[in-house]
Amino acid sequence: MSRPESGALVLITGGAGFVATNVADRLLRDGWRVRLLDNLSRPGVEGNVAWLKAEHGEAVELVVADVRDAEAVRAAVAGTSRVFHFAAQVAVTTSLADPVLDFEVNARGTLNLLEAVRKMPDRPSLLFTSTNKVYGHFEDLRLRVRDRRYEPENPEVASCGISERRPLDFHSPYGCSKGAAEQYVLDYARTFGLPATVFRMSCIYGPHQFGTEDQGWVAHFVIQALRGRPLTLYGDGRQVRDVLFVEDLVDAMLRAHDAIAETSGHAYNIGGGPSSTISLLELIDVIGELMGRRPSFHLESWRPADQRYYVSDTARFMAATGWSPQVPVAEGIERLAAWLTESGTAASAELVGSGVAL
Ligand SMILES: NC(=O)c1ccc[n+]([C@@H]2O[C@H](COP(=O)([O-])OP(=O)(O)OC[C@H]3O[C@@H](n4cnc5c(N)ncnc54)[C@H](O)[C@@H]3O)[C@@H](O)[C@H]2O)c1
């Protein structure tokens, strides 16, 4: 990312979370000041803030506030030149249990932020994190089983993944609230000229992720394996995702801001792409090789909104910015396991759960 002018300030909403901590660490090392806005609702994330403060001291500011509070959001945006909007209700499962909360945080919270930015004299550039769930369930995508995974029959989808040309088809309250939010972001870029871009993200994994059964399945698998606990897989375990190590995501995010004149008004599919795909069963094998023993598991019925296959076609973003992921899956999993062990996260009592949702 281009070097900041002296004292330049970035706002990260959801700033205590997994992706935010990795983005903040990189920005702080690059010389930015960082303001984190978070309501600390996700268990364990206070530890991320403590770690950032220990590493970077007073260059980190924490605002404990909720994105549903428009006044607090307006105050937090003041004086910033870049905004990363990550604060969210992040789990499909929670959105099914409480769709109104999910809407208020994801859709209304995003609108609060957009309004705050729109009213600023010098508008900061904005990056919003959406999800592959906006493409729905892919009922038309014909799949076949090969060994321990699904693969698409269509050779173009098999080699390139799902592109942004795919029609939107919001599934689950979470898909709807994130989809509504990203459409507002794109429209504020179009209608009000906000410099704003959207990432439709697949599965991200890496250090500072407190994966649970509801969100963060790669980290959840590794945590359970480190604890010697069995896993529950919903479905048949052959579901395939492209996974992206968070360091590569951070690189993409900084490039999106740097190239905002080009990326503004666009939504990009972001993930590990066709070269970084893995099924649940294959991840269990990778963990088994890494730890010298294969985690045990049992199968339960499919959950709503679980896609059997999702792999991002990232060609559009790569062409716009020159980005490409660098960390191979096995290396990324090893680095995640090392962090979970060294930080004591795997031993933490807060992250109990044995199932997984993608
Ligand atoms: N991690 C992934 O694989 C993935 C995939 C697709 C999209 N995303 C999106 O990326 C963003 C970051 O994800 P993450 O994995 O870092 O999640 P995370 O849960 O680690 O971080 C989200 C943070 O937002 C905070 N938060 C929740 N509700 C809030 C509210 N009302 N006001 C203020 N703060 C609030 C939480 O305390 C948490 O610290 C989210 O918007 C998520 O939907 C993540």
PDBQT file of the ligand as one rigid body, heavy atoms in Angstrom, charges set to zero:
ROOT
HETATM    1  N1  LIG A 401     -13.686 -14.880   7.413  1.00  0.00    +0.000 N 
HETATM    2  C1  LIG A 401     -14.294 -15.282   6.296  1.00  0.00    +0.000 C 
HETATM    3  O1  LIG A 401     -14.053 -16.368   5.807  1.00  0.00    +0.000 OA
HETATM    4  C2  LIG A 401     -15.277 -14.345   5.607  1.00  0.00    +0.000 A 
HETATM    5  C3  LIG A 401     -15.883 -14.759   4.413  1.00  0.00    +0.000 A 
HETATM    6  C4  LIG A 401     -16.783 -13.905   3.774  1.00  0.00    +0.000 A 
HETATM    7  C5  LIG A 401     -17.054 -12.654   4.303  1.00  0.00    +0.000 A 
HETATM    8  N2  LIG A 401     -16.458 -12.286   5.481  1.00  0.00    +0.000 N 
HETATM    9  C6  LIG A 401     -16.750 -10.948   6.025  1.00  0.00    +0.000 C 
HETATM   10  O2  LIG A 401     -15.536 -10.316   6.349  1.00  0.00    +0.000 OA
HETATM   11  C7  LIG A 401     -15.707  -9.485   7.497  1.00  0.00    +0.000 C 
HETATM   12  C8  LIG A 401     -14.685  -9.840   8.552  1.00  0.00    +0.000 C 
HETATM   13  O3  LIG A 401     -14.846 -11.205   8.914  1.00  0.00    +0.000 OA
HETATM   14  P1  LIG A 401     -14.025 -11.857  10.102  1.00  0.00    +0.000 P 
HETATM   15  O4  LIG A 401     -13.850 -13.288   9.758  1.00  0.00    +0.000 OA
HETATM   16  O5  LIG A 401     -12.862 -11.028  10.432  1.00  0.00    +0.000 OA
HETATM   17  O6  LIG A 401     -15.115 -11.774  11.260  1.00  0.00    +0.000 OA
HETATM   18  P2  LIG A 401     -14.929 -11.498  12.838  1.00  0.00    +0.000 P 
HETATM   19  O7  LIG A 401     -16.178 -12.025  13.483  1.00  0.00    +0.000 OA
HETATM   20  O8  LIG A 401     -13.620 -12.015  13.328  1.00  0.00    +0.000 OA
HETATM   21  O9  LIG A 401     -14.903  -9.900  12.919  1.00  0.00    +0.000 OA
HETATM   22  C9  LIG A 401     -16.081  -9.147  12.937  1.00  0.00    +0.000 C 
HETATM   23  C10 LIG A 401     -15.973  -8.161  14.098  1.00  0.00    +0.000 C 
HETATM   24  O10 LIG A 401     -17.141  -7.344  14.091  1.00  0.00    +0.000 OA
HETATM   25  C11 LIG A 401     -17.517  -7.103  15.435  1.00  0.00    +0.000 C 
HETATM   26  N3  LIG A 401     -18.940  -6.783  15.438  1.00  0.00    +0.000 N 
HETATM   27  C12 LIG A 401     -20.005  -7.620  15.305  1.00  0.00    +0.000 A 
HETATM   28  N4  LIG A 401     -21.158  -6.927  15.366  1.00  0.00    +0.000 NA
HETATM   29  C13 LIG A 401     -20.830  -5.632  15.521  1.00  0.00    +0.000 A 
HETATM   30  C14 LIG A 401     -21.578  -4.434  15.647  1.00  0.00    +0.000 A 
HETATM   31  N5  LIG A 401     -22.924  -4.456  15.632  1.00  0.00    +0.000 N 
HETATM   32  N6  LIG A 401     -20.911  -3.251  15.789  1.00  0.00    +0.000 NA
HETATM   33  C15 LIG A 401     -19.545  -3.227  15.830  1.00  0.00    +0.000 A 
HETATM   34  N7  LIG A 401     -18.786  -4.332  15.729  1.00  0.00    +0.000 NA
HETATM   35  C16 LIG A 401     -19.414  -5.521  15.567  1.00  0.00    +0.000 A 
HETATM   36  C17 LIG A 401     -17.180  -8.395  16.180  1.00  0.00    +0.000 C 
HETATM   37  O11 LIG A 401     -17.003  -8.178  17.586  1.00  0.00    +0.000 OA
HETATM   38  C18 LIG A 401     -15.891  -8.811  15.486  1.00  0.00    +0.000 C 
HETATM   39  O12 LIG A 401     -14.757  -8.328  16.173  1.00  0.00    +0.000 OA
HETATM   40  C19 LIG A 401     -17.155  -9.694   7.958  1.00  0.00    +0.000 C 
HETATM   41  O13 LIG A 401     -17.924  -8.646   7.433  1.00  0.00    +0.000 OA
HETATM   42  C20 LIG A 401     -17.544 -11.010   7.314  1.00  0.00    +0.000 C 
HETATM   43  O14 LIG A 401     -18.928 -11.095   7.056  1.00  0.00    +0.000 OA
HETATM   44  C21 LIG A 401     -15.577 -13.092   6.141  1.00  0.00    +0.000 A 
ENDROOT
TORSDOF 0
